[in-house]
Amino acid sequence: MSEIKIPLRDMRFSMRELLNWDQHYAALGYEDASPDVVDAILEEGAKFCENVLAPINQVGDQQGCTWNDGEVTTPEGFKEAYQQFVEAGWPSLPHKVEHGGQGLPPSLGTILSEMVGTANWSWGMYPGLSHGAMNTLEAHGTDAQKETYLTKLVEGTWTGTMCLTEPHCGTDLGILRSKAEPNDDGSYSITGTKIFISAGEHDMAENIVHIVLARLPDAPAGTKGISLFIVPKFLPNEDGSVGERNGVTCGSLEHKMGIHGNATAVLNFDGAKGFLIGPPNKGLNCMFTFMNTARLGTALQGVAHAEAGFQKSLAYAKDRLQMRSLSGPKNPEGAADPIIVHPDVRRMLLTQKAFSEGGRMLVLLCAQQVDRSHAAETDEERKDADDLLAFLTPIAKAFLTETGYESANLGLQCFGGHGYIAEWGMEQNVRDSRISTIYEGTTGIQALDLLGRKVLMSQGELLRKFTKIVHKFCQAEVDNEALAPYVAKLQEINKEWGELTMNIGVKAMENPDEVGAASVDYLMYSGYAVQAYLWALAAKTANEKLQAGTGEEDFYRAKIATARFYFDRILPRTATHASAMQSGADNLMGLDAEHFVF
Ligand SMILES: Cc1cc2nc3c(=O)[nH]c(=O)nc-3n(C[C@H](O)[C@H](O)[C@H](O)COP(=O)(O)OP(=O)(O)OC[C@H]3O[C@@H](n4cnc5c(N)ncnc54)[C@H](O)[C@@H]3O)c2cc1C
């Protein structure tokens, strides 16, 4: 099995050269995030991921987690790796100093998560879920809750979970049934069953802080009657140490397609002691903090699997000898040519490269908005960052996981039959990546969020915010000959994007099903459009570096070749999505459910 390398060169390209992070950090007043410190973090993080996490990725898949009478054992090496992670202070990196954090920008946490996820996604979900719990407590917890729980999570000695799903309710949280009865001491007794809880039970940390949605007595029906609670596995003592076992137990673990190293738990809450976070009946609003963190985290999963598959299939394609090149032998001394000479293998490799590097650019653009929002000094600045982030988040979550899964499949395909055999890790990469389009809101739900809530409900304002950025770029580069093919196409797409939105908006006024019928095609179209902007920006950056003669010609030439491939061979997919979304709802809804037969 070939090894995973953290793509530090490309990370630096996206962070520094494309998005100017050094200036970005300086402008936001993150003095500690100097270029030297950032470099040291990247180097150390990469070493940990390559040397500690990657080697236990396949072990995690083969052994999985085991359940024994409510206790869960993680695969060999997981617990030890987590101890090292905590001792090195990684969980505290992007959190506030007053809670024991290092006060570094949130985006550095995003970079670290990408590294961890590329090396071992299942393992990375344990600290990943904690990160969401920390953000929720930081935003909505009381001072006492922060002191008791947040500091332990920041330290890493406790981990967190996110408990929404119940057997009868996944997408539709409005119908959840878990109950919260008030106790005399101000706490609540939580009763109900939560399923599919990632990192819900394990042996890696001394306590687990469950963040749980439940209903108060007499709460209004639907989403307006949901409240949010902290339910620790062990109740903390006055001095902060771990105390009595709480009434929450792990009933079983799910047997599943991939991410075997992560425990997906059924949790039974039997009058477990819980503590309200935020106002009563506003739980879903507070949970959105968690969900938004988790959505960007899941977007990263697409990038991670695309990157892992790309690296391995590229190495294989340079090594594996099969058939001769159509244009004459390229390896005349050998029995055959390496498969990288074949155009179709190139297509598969370049698609993966375009999606992994393009995905990284998009996630980092989102992470930059998170930094801006956190550091904003005025409401206007915060709104500007939040609006862009609100628009880009469903695109990043759904588009990058769909293309991440496509990439993982192409990575396997490059190996032929050997990809289907466990030894190379390619089939694990496909299985592990499959969940990413489902959890944290399926692709269908992200698409409804994008088109319905973000675009149409804002009367197109959030879309215009982004298309204006693209428009400005095109205007500035209109005379740049090197970018001519990109700019012309980008202008067309930018215009068409607005027109398609208008058309759907008009149809939706007559028939609301038009929104649902267009939504996934709209989301995918939007994803390709956003990526086109980023690839044009990448081509511009790489061209400038080549002209300036900064060296590393191979890196920049490969970047330009990938931008060209993206525009010529991937971006045309927008035509299919445009046509499908304009075809209307009738071709989907014409058949009555009772006539929908096999
Ligand atoms: C491995 C794993 C880990 C998970 N981790 C967690 C976790 O840590 N915490 C947690 O709370 N949950 C977790 N989940 C649950 C996950 O978030 C849900 O599975 C997901 O939200 C979908 O819910 P569901 O499975 O009930 O599907 P359903 O909601 O039943 O949906 C079924 C299908 O119908 C579609 N659909 C539903 N409503 C609509 C609509 N209005 N418009 C269009 N399409 C629609 C969906 O897109 C989907 O394709 C996890 C799940 C898995 C498998």
The ligand as an SDF file (V2000), in Angstrom:
LIG
                    3D

 53 58  0  0  0  0  0  0  0  0999 V2000
  -22.4880    6.6230    9.8980 C   0  0  0  0  0  0  0  0  0  0  0  0
  -23.4770    7.6680   10.3300 C   0  0  0  0  0  0  0  0  0  0  0  0
  -23.0920    8.6150   11.2580 C   0  0  0  0  0  0  0  0  0  0  0  0
  -24.0130    9.5790   11.7020 C   0  0  0  0  0  0  0  0  0  0  0  0
  -23.6610   10.4540   12.6970 N   0  0  0  0  0  0  0  0  0  0  0  0
  -24.6310   11.2030   13.2890 C   0  0  0  0  0  0  0  0  0  0  0  0
  -24.3620   11.9440   14.4820 C   0  0  0  0  0  0  0  0  0  0  0  0
  -23.2410   11.9920   14.9710 O   0  0  0  0  0  0  0  0  0  0  0  0
  -25.3880   12.5990   15.0780 N   0  0  0  0  0  0  0  0  0  0  0  0
  -26.6490   12.5770   14.5740 C   0  0  0  0  0  0  0  0  0  0  0  0
  -27.5340   13.1800   15.1650 O   0  0  0  0  0  0  0  0  0  0  0  0
  -26.9330   11.9050   13.4310 N   0  0  0  0  0  0  0  0  0  0  0  0
  -25.9720   11.2180   12.7860 C   0  0  0  0  0  0  0  0  0  0  0  0
  -26.2430   10.4960   11.6520 N   0  0  0  0  0  0  0  0  0  0  0  0
  -27.5800   10.5800   11.0800 C   0  0  0  0  0  0  0  0  0  0  0  0
  -27.6120   11.3340    9.7520 C   0  0  0  0  0  0  0  0  0  0  0  0
  -27.4030   12.7040    9.9770 O   0  0  0  0  0  0  0  0  0  0  0  0
  -28.9700   11.0070    9.0840 C   0  0  0  0  0  0  0  0  0  0  0  0
  -28.8680    9.6620    8.6320 O   0  0  0  0  0  0  0  0  0  0  0  0
  -29.2940   11.9460    7.9520 C   0  0  0  0  0  0  0  0  0  0  0  0
  -29.5530   13.2360    8.4450 O   0  0  0  0  0  0  0  0  0  0  0  0
  -30.5170   11.4770    7.1520 C   0  0  0  0  0  0  0  0  0  0  0  0
  -31.5780   11.1030    7.9840 O   0  0  0  0  0  0  0  0  0  0  0  0
  -32.2520    9.6670    7.8070 P   0  0  0  0  0  0  0  0  0  0  0  0
  -31.1820    8.6590    7.7520 O   0  0  0  0  0  0  0  0  0  0  0  0
  -33.3030    9.4990    8.8260 O   0  0  0  0  0  0  0  0  0  0  0  0
  -32.9300    9.7260    6.3680 O   0  0  0  0  0  0  0  0  0  0  0  0
  -34.3840   10.3460    6.0410 P   0  0  0  0  0  0  0  0  0  0  0  0
  -34.5270   11.6550    6.7080 O   0  0  0  0  0  0  0  0  0  0  0  0
  -35.3860    9.3160    6.2740 O   0  0  0  0  0  0  0  0  0  0  0  0
  -34.2360   10.5950    4.4730 O   0  0  0  0  0  0  0  0  0  0  0  0
  -34.3350    9.5280    3.4940 C   0  0  0  0  0  0  0  0  0  0  0  0
  -34.1640   10.1410    2.1090 C   0  0  0  0  0  0  0  0  0  0  0  0
  -35.2190   11.0690    1.8630 O   0  0  0  0  0  0  0  0  0  0  0  0
  -34.6900   12.3290    1.4640 C   0  0  0  0  0  0  0  0  0  0  0  0
  -35.5340   13.4020    1.9900 N   0  0  0  0  0  0  0  0  0  0  0  0
  -36.0870   13.5180    3.2090 C   0  0  0  0  0  0  0  0  0  0  0  0
  -36.7930   14.6450    3.3060 N   0  0  0  0  0  0  0  0  0  0  0  0
  -36.6730   15.2830    2.1290 C   0  0  0  0  0  0  0  0  0  0  0  0
  -37.1500   16.5080    1.5890 C   0  0  0  0  0  0  0  0  0  0  0  0
  -37.9040   17.3290    2.3010 N   0  0  0  0  0  0  0  0  0  0  0  0
  -36.8090   16.8380    0.3270 N   0  0  0  0  0  0  0  0  0  0  0  0
  -36.0200   16.0400   -0.4140 C   0  0  0  0  0  0  0  0  0  0  0  0
  -35.5450   14.8730    0.0280 N   0  0  0  0  0  0  0  0  0  0  0  0
  -35.8480   14.5020    1.2840 C   0  0  0  0  0  0  0  0  0  0  0  0
  -33.2760   12.3780    2.0640 C   0  0  0  0  0  0  0  0  0  0  0  0
  -32.4500   13.2530    1.3280 O   0  0  0  0  0  0  0  0  0  0  0  0
  -32.8600   10.9120    1.9390 C   0  0  0  0  0  0  0  0  0  0  0  0
  -32.3380   10.6790    0.6590 O   0  0  0  0  0  0  0  0  0  0  0  0
  -25.3240    9.5850   11.1590 C   0  0  0  0  0  0  0  0  0  0  0  0
  -25.6820    8.6450   10.1810 C   0  0  0  0  0  0  0  0  0  0  0  0
  -24.7850    7.6750    9.7850 C   0  0  0  0  0  0  0  0  0  0  0  0
  -25.2390    6.6350    8.7880 C   0  0  0  0  0  0  0  0  0  0  0  0
  1  2  1  0
  2  3  1  0
  2 52  2  0
  3  4  2  0
  4  5  1  0
  4 50  1  0
  5  6  2  0
  6  7  1  0
  6 13  1  0
  7  8  2  0
  7  9  1  0
  9 10  1  0
 10 11  2  0
 10 12  1  0
 12 13  2  0
 13 14  1  0
 14 15  1  0
 14 50  1  0
 15 16  1  0
 16 17  1  0
 16 18  1  0
 18 19  1  0
 18 20  1  0
 20 21  1  0
 20 22  1  0
 22 23  1  0
 23 24  1  0
 24 25  2  0
 24 26  1  0
 24 27  1  0
 27 28  1  0
 28 29  2  0
 28 30  1  0
 28 31  1  0
 31 32  1  0
 32 33  1  0
 33 34  1  0
 33 48  1  0
 34 35  1  0
 35 36  1  0
 35 46  1  0
 36 37  1  0
 36 45  1  0
 37 38  2  0
 38 39  1  0
 39 40  1  0
 39 45  2  0
 40 41  1  0
 40 42  2  0
 42 43  1  0
 43 44  2  0
 44 45  1  0
 46 47  1  0
 46 48  1  0
 48 49  1  0
 50 51  2  0
 51 52  1  0
 52 53  1  0
M  END
$$$$
